[in-house]
Amino acid sequence: MTVIRESIDVDRTPAEVYAYLTDFSHLPEWQLSAVSAESLDEGPLHTGSRVRVTRRIGNRQIPMTVQFDELDPPRSWDLHGIDGPVRPRTHGEIEPLDDGRRSRVTIDIDFEGHGLGKVLVPLVVRPQVRKELPRDEQLLKDRLEGRTD
């Protein structure tokens, strides 16, 4: 499988970017396929935290649970899907630019299909994500830099 990778520069500090990206209540604001996201655990985000995300894949809404494998604020995070037909494996990195006044966000994502997901991943999910991830990162940049138009 081929990892899908996109990067974008944002006029915010790594700490601000990391805080926004790892607060899953913001997910539907900047990811086109995200319909909703809710934490399944109480307390602050930690390794092992789980989030229920409902995504629009093609013309279907598919719920899935992701779990954080690693959190290294404000530099990186890793998560993977633990249920559902389409299970992402995502690595995000935030690189400081201009002495930490700006950031470069890089997101790597791959998928594992289970059941119906074995068909959806190559035919629908990968093409959709290849098209959406650059737009998602632009939405992220616009949100973080205060532009919402």
Long-range contacts (C-beta under 8 A, 24 or more apart in sequence): 1-110, 1-111, 1-112, 2-110, 3-108, 3-109, 3-110, 4-108, 4-109, 4-110, 4-126, 4-129, 4-130, 4-133, 5-106, 5-107, 5-108, 5-109, 6-106, 6-107, 6-133, 6-134, 6-137, 7-104, 7-105, 7-106, 7-107, 7-137, 8-104, 8-105, 8-134, 8-137, 8-138, 8-140, 8-141, 9-97, 9-102, 9-103, 9-104, 9-105, 9-141, 10-102, 10-103, 10-104, 10-105, 10-140, 10-141, 10-144, 10-145, 11-101, 11-102, 11-144, 11-145, 12-102, 12-103, 12-144, 12-145, 13-74, 13-96, 13-100, 13-101, 13-102, 13-103, 14-74, 14-75, 14-94, 14-95, 14-96, 14-100, 14-103, 15-73, 15-74, 16-103, 16-144, 17-74, 17-94, 17-103, 17-105, 17-144, 18-73, 18-74, 18-75, 18-77, 18-94, 19-74, 20-140, 20-143, 20-144, 21-77, 21-92, 21-94, 21-105, 21-140, 22-71, 22-73, 22-77, 24-51, 24-53, 26-143, 27-53, 29-139, 29-143, 30-136, 30-139, 30-140, 30-143, 31-132, 31-136, 31-139, 32-132, 32-135, 32-136, 32-139, 33-57, 33-128, 33-129, 33-132, 35-61, 40-65, 45-71, 46-71, 47-71, 50-82, 55-86, 57-86, 57-120, 57-124, 57-125, 57-128, 58-120, 58-124, 58-128, 62-86, 64-88, 66-90, 81-112, 84-114, 84-117, 85-113, 85-114, 85-115, 85-116, 85-117, 85-118, 85-120, 86-111, 86-112, 86-113, 86-114, 86-117, 86-120, 86-121, 86-125, 87-111, 87-112, 87-113, 87-114, 87-117, 105-137, 105-140, 107-133, 107-137, 109-133
